[in-house]
Amino acid sequence: MIIRIEVSDVDLEAMECGSLEEFEEQIRNQLDNGVVTSDGGAGADWMVDYDLEVIKVD
């Protein structure tokens, strides 16, 4: 699975991220650990392997 996220400088600033790398790290952490299923599992427990593409837009 490919997860593609388009993010602008305004978005990065609003989320208090200084770089695309920092944003990608936070998103990956949320996907892997922050998503909780109804039975208490983490995203990493039920989600298939994924590639994360973070693209900067204007």
Secondary structure, 3 states (H helix, E strand, C coil): CEEEEEECHHHHHHCCCCCHHHHHHHHHHHHHHHCECCCCCEHHHHCCCCEEEEEECC
